Amino acid sequence: MTETLAVETGALVKRYENVLALAGLDLAIEPGCFFGLLGPNGAGKTTAVSILCTLLRPTSGEARVFGKDVVRERPAVRPLLGIVFQDPSLDTELTGRENLDIHARLYRLPERAARIEQALDMMDMARDADRGVRSLSGGMRRRLEIARGLLHGPSVLFLDEPTLGLDVHARRSLWQHLERLRDGGLTLVLTTHAMDEAARLCERVAILNEGRIVAAGTPRELCQEVGGDHIELELDRPEDALPLLRAKPNVRDVWMENRTVVITVEHAPTELVPLIETLKTLGIHAVRMREVNLEDAFVHFTGHKIDAAGNLA
Amino acid sequence: MTTFFTDVATILRRELLRYRHERVYLLGQILLPLLAVVFIGFPGDRLGESVDYASFLASGLLMLIITSGAIGGGYTLIEDVQRGFLRPILVAPVTRTSIVVGKILARLLLSIFIVSVMVLILALFTNLKLAHPLMALGSLAAMTFGFVGFGIVLATSLRRAESFRSVAVFVTLPLYFLSGMFFPVQTLPGPMRYVALVNPLTYGVDLFRYGTTDVNEIPLVADGLVLLVFAVLMTAIAARAFERRLAG
């Protein structure tokens, strides 16, 4: 090994009574990478993060953070970690600043006040830092949690579904704040079931399904691996279109999304006209073409669609 | 070792910041024994002229508040673990023992506050006084360490809130009644008196009553020894149980 990896797991297994949460997870994350761990709810994302953060012991296998074993070298690993948990974990009885102050003391940081100010500034929370956490919006709480996670200058920041439950505006704002961290050399491990989030923030992603990695690479690589283009059609009688389309040799895949027929073909510009010819009796309302995106790749590799709440549809 | 105390101080600070908002809870903790003394203590006074029952009961009730609060405090620590509130602390480089000790010290400061306010109020209409403050404090500390520890051990073995409550009532009621809290141990019938003598709470109540009324039934040296062993043992067992609970 030439360089120490930021995160490395080998055949990581976690079994709860009769559920296999991780079925041999192999991960390798380079230092400085913004890495996305994608998967539906129950795929094992949170379990993986909990093990890497020393909160959970694996049943078997190995996990290291910057070369340090997360089970055997816990005291050495903990100062390297920053984490924003999926569920809110701020003390709601305290103000934002008090939350950060307790955190700074737990890590025995020098120059607490200055560091707290800096972390608050980075997340644009300085103005609201002295309000009780109870009175803050979901997006503000998240930013405060990220400020807290960054306070002690961790080498890896884990974000477990950071935008879950946030409205569109708060999500966008959070993404902008996270993008600012890119230049700092920080390694970021983000778990999410939102493919738009992963596509926007992550340089590399791994798709987790039933406790295993089923695909890994840059978002672009995964899309290329799936290949092809999508044609979306809105029809009067979409049900009748499916058997017709399935019979066509150039159609790789066909499915329905909310009464819209989605077709995968090798090259949409050349396939479009013959397809429309086939379907013109079914009442075509709209035709759209698009390239394969990460969401399609996800469906391809897991065999599942995922809904907005992260459940398998 | 210095980092241990730094960590304990941090946990303590966090707890105290949280208490700020628990005014209703504090008020309840103070009102309950006050009402009990008024409704039970004064009528009880008429039973016999030689015993000052109101003062006797007042000191016992204070111990009741302290111990039941301590058991509850132990429970909330485990509840915090279950709800995930403690995770930011658990991923930080602090030892588990410092978390337990910090929690207990916070509870102790709360107990000292409650007892101080209560003694001041009760002194107005009973013979309660800080006769031996250090003795009262010693009893308070031992009871807090011991019973927070007890609460932690109980909560780690009973994960569901309902089972914790029913078992806690089942276990603590006999502990309370056979501790000299409400009646002197000497007045208990034979077998019950033996139970009372193996109940660590008996010694806590006795020392505390000496501290606040200048009356005691058991030699103070015996009180001190039993309480020291109880507090140290329970804290150690609780720290182990806590560690094991987290590993699971």
Interface residues (C-beta under 8 A of the other chain):
Chain A: C53 T54 L55 R57 P75 R78 P79 L81 I83 F85 D87 S89 D91 E93 L94 E98 I102 H103 R105 L106 Y107 R108 R148
Chain B: T3 T6 D7 A9 T10 R13 R14 L17 R18 R20 H21 G84 F85 R87 P88 I89 L90 V91 A92 P93 V94 A247
